[in-house]
């Protein structure tokens, strides 16, 4: 199953709206075939592994999968029936699939056909890989990672708006590796105007995956000539009428004209739900303070990743938490520290919110 997990990781960031799944086929204690789901519309991991093994070698072998094999026709045929047809004698899987079309049905189909089925081997490790898929299936919201480069006094920019570069080269390299495994990067109009970022993925070994770039621009302040709207998929989220964003659509930018929330602003909860509706299950929030604050206030964060540099900017600098305000310490947002790691001069702090 550990080898199947390695295969599954090869698809991270590339399979949405499907989960990342890996599979291996074992005969007489040796792996004879491997497979992983590469992208939506292509073969599922089990089907790829079966094709790589061939019908003769697959017969009587054991198949390991990081997710319960599906039992329904979608873009591809059901894997559970294909496993039965290939004569696999035993199936071991890690995670159950919460999708109502699958949940338990693949297991029952194989077991009814006489296949020995074992569930939940290395389940915790496999569940972590597909947190976005599981959360989106259950709640309609994406898995949200908030990333910020901050000074020791919690600032993301000076009083003049300068933010380059707070974090170290090592921290920025990690950020690119995070981008490589997410579906969407979300930033606000202020970040576009201040930094004009490309938001592409540049990993040392090459072959990085560029997530869709999402710009939150309620008042339509950005220009279609901004780098973020360059080659690749991008989305503009605005409160303005779509007709006013014609210059963006002509460049191939998707324009989401959202209705105003009750307070007259833009509901980030509504934006997150629309991302899932479009098939983007893991969102990386990269700035700025306004978007950070809104995501925190609406309790939309699943994972917090801060890159803290040994620098002090001062009280007039821009705080990363934006307009988030609390009147008493007991009302503050509480987080559980998961991991602290040194990256050159910086500290990378990973935390998750505690649900009260």
C-alpha positions as CSV (number, residue, x, y, z in Angstrom):
1,X,0.0,0.0,0.0
2,X,3.0,2.3,0.6
3,X,3.9,1.8,-3.0
4,X,0.4,2.6,-4.1
5,X,0.5,5.8,-2.1
6,X,3.7,6.8,-3.9
7,X,1.8,6.3,-7.2
8,X,-1.1,8.4,-6.0
9,X,1.1,11.3,-5.1
10,X,2.1,11.6,-8.8
11,X,-1.4,12.8,-9.6
12,X,-1.7,15.5,-6.9
13,X,-2.9,18.8,-8.3
14,X,-3.7,17.3,-11.6
15,X,-6.8,15.1,-11.2
16,X,-9.5,17.6,-10.1
17,X,-12.4,17.2,-9.7
18,X,-11.3,13.5,-9.2
19,X,-9.3,12.2,-6.3
20,X,-5.6,11.3,-6.6
21,X,-5.4,7.5,-6.6
22,X,-2.6,5.0,-7.0
23,X,-2.6,1.3,-7.5
24,X,-0.2,-1.7,-7.7
25,X,-0.7,-5.3,-8.6
26,X,1.2,-8.0,-6.7
27,X,1.9,-11.6,-7.6
28,X,3.9,-13.9,-5.4
29,X,5.2,-11.0,-3.3
30,X,6.4,-9.0,-6.2
31,X,4.9,-5.9,-7.8
32,X,4.1,-6.7,-11.4
33,X,2.3,-3.5,-12.4
34,X,1.6,0.1,-11.3
35,X,-0.8,2.8,-12.1
36,X,-2.0,6.2,-11.1
37,X,-4.8,8.5,-12.1
38,X,-3.1,11.2,-14.2
39,X,-6.0,13.6,-15.0
40,X,-9.8,13.7,-15.4
41,X,-11.0,11.7,-18.4
42,X,-8.1,9.3,-18.3
43,X,-8.0,5.8,-16.9
44,X,-8.4,5.3,-13.1
45,X,-5.4,4.0,-11.2
46,X,-6.8,0.4,-11.1
47,X,-7.6,0.4,-14.8
48,X,-4.1,1.6,-15.6
49,X,-2.5,-1.0,-13.4
50,X,-4.6,-3.8,-14.9
51,X,-3.7,-2.7,-18.4
52,X,0.0,-2.6,-17.5
53,X,-0.3,-6.1,-16.0
54,X,-2.3,-7.7,-18.8
55,X,-5.1,-10.3,-18.3
56,X,-2.8,-13.3,-17.9
57,X,-0.6,-11.8,-15.1
58,X,-3.6,-10.1,-13.4
59,X,-5.5,-13.4,-13.0
60,X,-5.2,-14.6,-9.4
61,X,-3.1,-11.6,-8.3
62,X,-3.7,-9.0,-5.5
63,X,-4.5,-5.4,-6.3
64,X,-3.8,-2.6,-3.9
65,X,-5.6,0.8,-4.3
66,X,-5.5,3.9,-2.2
67,X,-9.2,4.4,-2.7
68,X,-12.2,2.1,-2.9
69,X,-12.6,1.1,-6.6
70,X,-15.6,2.8,-8.2
71,X,-18.7,1.0,-9.3
72,X,-20.4,3.4,-11.7
73,X,-20.0,4.6,-15.2
74,X,-18.7,8.2,-15.4
75,X,-16.1,9.4,-17.9
76,X,-14.6,5.9,-17.6
77,X,-16.0,2.4,-16.9
78,X,-16.4,1.0,-13.4
79,X,-13.2,-0.3,-11.9
80,X,-14.8,-2.8,-9.6
81,X,-16.3,-4.8,-12.5
82,X,-13.0,-4.6,-14.4
83,X,-11.2,-6.0,-11.4
84,X,-13.6,-8.9,-11.3
85,X,-13.4,-9.5,-15.1
86,X,-9.6,-9.6,-14.9
87,X,-9.7,-12.4,-12.3
88,X,-8.1,-10.5,-9.5
89,X,-8.4,-12.7,-6.4
90,X,-7.8,-10.2,-3.7
91,X,-8.2,-6.4,-3.4
92,X,-6.8,-4.2,-0.6
93,X,-7.8,-0.5,-0.4
94,X,-7.0,2.3,2.0
95,X,-9.7,5.0,1.9
96,X,-13.5,4.7,1.6
97,X,-15.0,6.9,-1.1
98,X,-17.7,9.2,0.4
99,X,-19.2,9.8,-3.1
100,X,-22.7,8.3,-2.8
101,X,-22.2,6.7,-6.3
102,X,-19.3,4.7,-4.9
103,X,-19.4,4.5,-1.1
104,X,-19.5,0.7,-0.2
105,X,-20.8,-0.3,-3.6
106,X,-17.5,-1.1,-5.2
107,X,-16.6,-3.2,-2.1
108,X,-19.9,-5.1,-2.3
109,X,-19.6,-5.8,-6.1
110,X,-16.2,-7.3,-5.8
111,X,-17.0,-9.3,-2.6
112,X,-20.2,-10.7,-4.2
113,X,-18.1,-11.9,-7.2
114,X,-15.9,-13.9,-4.8
115,X,-13.0,-11.4,-4.6
116,X,-11.4,-11.2,-1.1
117,X,-11.7,-7.5,-0.1
118,X,-9.8,-5.8,2.7
119,X,-10.4,-2.2,3.6
120,X,-8.7,0.7,5.4
121,X,-5.0,-0.4,5.2
122,X,-2.9,2.8,5.8
123,X,-6.2,4.7,5.7
124,X,-4.9,7.7,7.6
125,X,-2.0,8.3,5.1
126,X,-4.4,7.9,2.2
127,X,-7.1,10.2,3.6
128,X,-4.5,13.0,3.9
129,X,-3.8,12.8,0.2
130,X,-7.5,13.4,-0.7
131,X,-8.6,15.8,2.0
132,X,-9.8,18.3,-0.7
133,X,-11.9,15.6,-2.5
134,X,-13.4,14.3,0.8
135,X,-14.2,17.8,2.1
136,X,-15.8,19.0,-1.2
137,X,-17.9,15.8,-1.4
138,X,-19.2,16.2,2.1
139,X,-19.6,20.0,2.3
140,X,-19.4,21.6,-1.1
141,X,-16.4,23.7,0.0
142,X,-12.8,23.3,-1.1
143,X,-9.9,22.4,1.2
144,X,-8.3,25.9,1.8
145,X,-4.6,26.5,2.6
146,X,-3.7,30.0,3.6
147,X,-0.1,30.9,2.9
148,X,1.6,34.1,3.9
149,X,5.2,35.4,4.2
150,X,5.3,37.5,7.3
151,X,7.8,39.4,9.5
152,X,8.3,38.6,13.2
153,X,5.7,41.3,14.0
154,X,3.2,39.8,11.7
155,X,3.4,42.2,8.7
156,X,3.2,41.3,5.0
157,X,4.3,44.7,3.7
158,X,5.7,48.0,4.9
159,X,3.6,51.1,5.3
160,X,4.4,52.0,1.6
161,X,3.2,48.6,0.4
162,X,6.6,47.1,-0.3
163,X,6.7,43.3,0.3
164,X,9.6,42.0,-1.8
165,X,11.2,39.9,-0.5
166,X,10.1,39.2,3.1
167,X,10.8,35.5,2.9
168,X,14.0,33.6,1.9
169,X,14.8,31.8,-1.3
170,X,14.2,28.5,0.5
171,X,10.7,29.6,1.6
172,X,9.8,30.7,-1.9
173,X,11.0,27.3,-3.3
174,X,8.6,25.5,-0.8
175,X,5.7,27.8,-2.0
176,X,6.3,26.7,-5.6
177,X,6.1,23.0,-4.5
178,X,2.8,23.8,-2.7
179,X,1.5,25.5,-5.8
180,X,2.3,22.3,-7.8
181,X,-0.2,20.2,-5.9
182,X,-3.2,22.6,-5.6
183,X,-6.0,23.4,-8.0
184,X,-6.4,27.1,-7.6
185,X,-4.4,30.1,-6.3
186,X,-6.5,33.0,-5.0
187,X,-5.3,36.6,-4.6
188,X,-7.0,40.0,-4.2
189,X,-6.9,42.9,-6.5
190,X,-4.6,44.8,-4.2
191,X,-1.9,42.2,-4.6
192,X,-2.2,42.3,-8.3
193,X,-1.9,46.1,-8.3
194,X,1.1,46.1,-5.8
195,X,3.1,43.2,-7.1
196,X,1.8,42.2,-10.5
197,X,2.6,38.5,-9.9
198,X,2.5,35.8,-12.5
199,X,1.5,33.1,-10.0
200,X,3.1,30.3,-12.1
201,X,4.8,27.2,-10.6
202,X,8.5,27.0,-10.9
203,X,10.0,23.8,-9.4
204,X,13.7,22.9,-9.5
205,X,13.1,19.7,-11.4
206,X,10.8,21.2,-13.9
207,X,7.4,20.0,-15.0
208,X,5.5,22.1,-12.5
209,X,1.7,22.3,-12.7
210,X,0.2,25.8,-13.0
211,X,-3.1,26.0,-11.0
212,X,-5.9,28.2,-12.2
213,X,-5.3,31.8,-11.0
214,X,-8.3,33.5,-9.3
215,X,-8.4,37.2,-8.7
216,X,-10.9,38.7,-6.2
217,X,-11.7,42.1,-7.6
218,X,-15.1,43.3,-6.5
219,X,-14.7,46.8,-7.9
220,X,-12.9,45.8,-11.2
221,X,-9.7,47.7,-10.3
222,X,-7.2,45.4,-12.1
223,X,-6.2,45.5,-15.8
224,X,-6.5,42.6,-18.2
225,X,-2.9,43.3,-19.1
226,X,-1.7,42.2,-15.6
227,X,0.7,39.2,-15.6
228,X,-1.8,37.1,-13.7
229,X,-4.1,37.1,-16.7
230,X,-1.3,35.9,-19.0
231,X,-1.1,32.4,-20.6
232,X,-3.0,29.7,-18.7
233,X,-6.3,29.5,-17.0
234,X,-7.5,32.5,-14.9
235,X,-10.7,33.6,-13.3
236,X,-11.8,37.2,-12.4
237,X,-14.3,37.4,-9.5
238,X,-16.2,40.7,-9.4
239,X,-19.3,42.4,-8.2
240,X,-19.4,44.4,-11.5
241,X,-21.7,43.4,-14.3
242,X,-20.1,40.9,-16.7
243,X,-20.5,43.4,-19.6
244,X,-18.0,45.7,-17.9
245,X,-15.4,43.0,-18.0
246,X,-15.5,42.4,-21.7
247,X,-11.8,43.2,-22.0
248,X,-11.0,40.3,-19.8
249,X,-13.3,37.8,-21.5
250,X,-11.6,38.8,-24.9
251,X,-8.3,37.6,-23.3
252,X,-9.9,34.2,-22.4
253,X,-10.3,35.1,-18.7
254,X,-13.4,33.6,-17.1
255,X,-15.4,36.3,-15.4
256,X,-17.6,35.4,-12.4
257,X,-20.0,38.2,-11.7
258,X,-21.1,37.4,-8.2
259,X,-24.1,38.9,-6.3
260,X,-23.5,41.2,-3.4
261,X,-23.6,39.7,0.1
262,X,-25.9,41.1,2.7
263,X,-23.2,43.6,3.8
264,X,-22.8,44.8,0.3
265,X,-19.5,43.1,-0.2
266,X,-18.3,39.9,-1.7
267,X,-19.0,36.6,0.1
268,X,-15.9,34.4,0.0
269,X,-18.0,31.5,1.1
270,X,-20.0,31.9,-2.2
271,X,-16.7,32.1,-4.1
272,X,-15.4,28.9,-2.5
273,X,-18.6,27.1,-3.3
274,X,-18.4,28.2,-6.9
275,X,-14.8,27.0,-7.1
276,X,-15.9,23.5,-6.1
277,X,-18.8,23.7,-8.7
278,X,-16.1,24.4,-11.3
279,X,-14.1,21.4,-10.2
280,X,-11.4,23.2,-8.1
281,X,-11.2,21.3,-4.8
282,X,-8.0,22.7,-3.2
283,X,-7.5,26.5,-3.0
284,X,-4.3,28.2,-2.0
285,X,-4.9,31.7,-0.7
286,X,-1.8,33.8,-1.4
287,X,-2.9,37.3,-0.5
288,X,-3.5,40.0,0.3
289,X,-4.6,41.2,3.7
290,X,-8.2,41.9,2.6
291,X,-8.6,38.3,1.3
292,X,-6.8,36.8,4.2
293,X,-9.1,38.7,6.6
294,X,-12.3,37.7,4.8
295,X,-11.3,34.1,4.7
296,X,-10.5,34.1,8.4
297,X,-13.8,36.0,9.4
298,X,-15.9,33.5,7.3
299,X,-14.0,30.6,9.0
300,X,-13.0,29.1,5.6
301,X,-9.4,28.1,6.4
302,X,-8.4,24.5,6.8
303,X,-4.6,24.9,7.0
304,X,-2.4,27.8,7.7
305,X,1.2,28.0,6.4
306,X,3.2,31.0,7.6
307,X,6.8,31.7,6.5
308,X,8.2,33.9,9.3
309,X,11.3,35.9,8.5
310,X,13.6,37.4,11.2
311,X,12.6,41.0,10.3
312,X,10.6,43.7,12.1
313,X,8.6,46.1,9.9
314,X,6.8,48.2,12.5
315,X,3.3,49.1,13.6
316,X,2.4,50.9,10.4
317,X,3.1,47.9,8.3
318,X,0.3,45.8,6.8
319,X,-0.9,43.0,9.1
320,X,-1.4,39.7,7.4
321,X,-4.8,39.1,9.1
322,X,-6.3,42.2,7.5
323,X,-9.5,43.6,8.9
324,X,-10.1,40.7,11.3
325,X,-11.0,42.2,14.6
326,X,-11.8,40.7,18.1
327,X,-12.7,42.5,21.3
328,X,-11.4,40.0,23.7
329,X,-8.6,37.4,23.7
330,X,-11.2,34.7,24.3
331,X,-12.8,35.6,21.0
332,X,-9.6,35.2,19.0
333,X,-9.3,32.5,16.4
334,X,-7.5,29.5,17.9
335,X,-5.0,27.3,16.0
336,X,-3.2,24.1,16.7
337,X,0.5,24.1,15.8
338,X,1.2,21.1,13.6
339,X,4.8,21.6,12.5
340,X,7.6,24.2,12.7
341,X,10.6,23.9,10.4
342,X,13.6,26.1,9.7
343,X,14.2,27.2,6.1
344,X,17.5,29.1,5.8
345,X,16.7,32.2,7.9
346,X,13.0,31.6,8.1
347,X,10.6,29.5,10.1
348,X,7.8,27.6,8.3
349,X,4.8,27.3,10.7
350,X,2.0,25.0,9.8
351,X,-1.2,25.1,11.9
352,X,-4.9,24.2,11.6
353,X,-7.9,26.0,13.2
354,X,-9.5,24.6,16.3
355,X,-13.2,24.3,16.1
356,X,-14.9,25.7,19.2
